Amino acid sequence: MDSLKRTAIILELIERMKEQGSWCGETHIQKCGYFLQEMMAVPMGFDFILYKHGPFSFDLRDELTAMRADNLLELHVRPYPYGPSLLPGAAAEIIMKSYPKTRAKYKSNIDFVVKTFALKGVAELERLATAFYVTREHEEKQNVEWRAEYIHNLKPHISLEEARLAVEKIDSLRLEAEELLKAVC
């Protein structure tokens, strides 16, 4: 996917997140971007690694920074305890209007991610994204208990019960996502 189409998808994702009431902090954008690419098969081309608070893409962070430099995104300061929001900037409309087909092509994918993840707290996003990452990395280990223990060992601040619930939720969401992807193909 070329970089301008990818930019249009990121802007669409952030705009939809904002419409749903997300405050659009970088953590939310990172996690929603991760689910959009990895669960919903939108080929944005970002590399994600398991980092401090779950899957993280330095490439996506660089892209967001470049988008700020190009006035495609603006930083909005939020009152404590929230960090800043990244919202579409003055130049965003030009990109959005230039790629209506790309935005339409991935509308269902974006809608699913926004509906499912945009309003979750960062701790829950970390658990769900980590559960999905572990599930994808260890496809052969589909046992819920094994994955929950693995997550708890990786991130001891996530209790075994929280990890188990996250794995069960991800298993359910994966099935939903697969059904949606079959329907749109």
PAKOLGU-646264 format. One record per residue (C-alpha): residue in one letter; x, z, y. Coordinates in steps of 0.2 Angstrom, whole numbers, padded with zeros to 4 digits, always signed. Layout:
aXZY
...
***
This chain:
m+0000+0000+0000
d+0007-0004+0017
s+0010+0009+0029
l-0003+0005+0042
k-0017+0005+0028
r-0010+0022+0022
t-0011+0028+0040
a-0029+0022+0041
i-0033+0032+0025
i-0024+0048+0032
l-0034+0047+0048
e-0050+0044+0039
l-0047+0059+0028
i-0043+0070+0043
e-0058+0064+0053
r-0070+0067+0038
m-0062+0084+0035
k-0065+0088+0054
e-0083+0082+0052
q-0086+0094+0038
g-0079+0109+0047
s-0061+0110+0041
w-0049+0116+0054
c-0037+0103+0048
g-0021+0113+0047
e-0006+0105+0038
t-0009+0115+0022
h-0026+0108+0021
i-0020+0090+0024
q-0006+0092+0012
k-0018+0098-0002
c-0032+0086+0002
g-0019+0072+0002
y-0012+0077-0015
f-0030+0077-0023
l-0034+0061-0015
q-0018+0052-0022
e-0017+0061-0038
m-0034+0065-0044
m-0044+0051-0035
a-0030+0038-0038
v-0028+0032-0020
p-0011+0024-0020
m-0003+0031-0005
g+0014+0032-0012
f+0019+0050-0008
d+0030+0061-0019
f+0024+0078-0022
i+0034+0093-0029
l+0028+0110-0034
y+0034+0120-0019
k+0030+0138-0011
h+0012+0136-0010
g+0008+0123-0022
p+0011+0104-0022
f+0019+0098-0006
s+0025+0081+0000
f+0040+0080+0012
d+0036+0062+0014
l+0018+0066+0019
r+0025+0079+0032
d+0036+0066+0039
e+0022+0054+0040
l+0011+0066+0049
t+0026+0069+0061
a+0028+0051+0064
m+0009+0049+0067
r+0010+0063+0080
a+0025+0054+0089
d+0014+0038+0089
n-0001+0047+0097
l-0011+0044+0081
l-0012+0063+0078
e-0013+0077+0091
l-0008+0095+0088
h-0022+0108+0093
v-0018+0126+0094
r-0030+0138+0086
p-0032+0156+0090
y-0024+0169+0078
p-0024+0170+0063
y-0025+0151+0061
g-0011+0139+0063
p-0012+0123+0073
s-0024+0109+0068
l-0019+0090+0067
l-0033+0079+0073
p-0035+0061+0077
g-0026+0057+0093
a-0029+0044+0107
a-0022+0029+0097
a-0031+0033+0081
e-0046+0023+0085
i-0035+0007+0086
i-0029+0009+0068
m-0047+0015+0062
k-0055-0001+0069
s-0041-0012+0062
y-0044-0007+0044
p-0062-0005+0040
k-0061-0013+0023
t-0047-0001+0017
r-0057+0014+0024
a-0073+0008+0015
k-0064+0004-0001
y-0058+0023-0003
k-0074+0031+0005
s-0081+0038-0011
n-0063+0045-0015
i-0061+0053+0002
d-0079+0060+0001
f-0076+0068-0015
v-0060+0076-0009
v-0067+0082+0007
k-0083+0089-0001
t-0073+0098-0014
f-0058+0104-0005
a-0059+0103+0014
l-0067+0120+0017
k-0058+0130+0004
g-0046+0144+0010
v-0027+0141+0008
a-0025+0153-0006
e-0039+0145-0016
l-0031+0128-0012
e-0014+0134-0018
r-0022+0140-0035
l-0032+0124-0038
a-0018+0112-0033
t-0006+0121-0043
a-0018+0121-0058
f-0020+0102-0056
y-0001+0100-0055
v+0003+0110-0070
t-0011+0101-0080
r-0004+0084-0075
e+0014+0089-0079
h+0009+0097-0096
e-0004+0085-0102
e+0000+0090-0120
k-0004+0108-0116
q-0023+0107-0113
n-0026+0125-0118
v-0033+0135-0104
e-0024+0151-0108
w-0007+0142-0109
r-0009+0134-0092
a-0015+0150-0084
e+0000+0160-0091
y+0011+0146-0085
i+0004+0147-0068
h+0005+0166-0067
n+0023+0165-0072
l+0027+0152-0059
k+0018+0161-0046
p+0016+0180-0050
h+0005+0183-0034
i-0008+0173-0043
s-0016+0184-0056
l-0019+0178-0074
e-0038+0179-0071
e-0037+0169-0055
a-0026+0156-0064
r-0038+0155-0078
l-0052+0152-0066
a-0042+0139-0057
v-0038+0129-0073
e-0056+0130-0078
k-0062+0123-0061
i-0049+0109-0061
d-0054+0104-0079
s-0072+0102-0073
l-0067+0093-0057
r-0056+0081-0066
l-0071+0076-0077
e-0081+0074-0061
a-0067+0064-0053
e-0065+0053-0068
e-0084+0049-0068
l-0084+0044-0050
l-0068+0033-0052
k-0077+0024-0067
a-0092+0021-0056
v-0083+0014-0041
c-0072+0002-0051
***
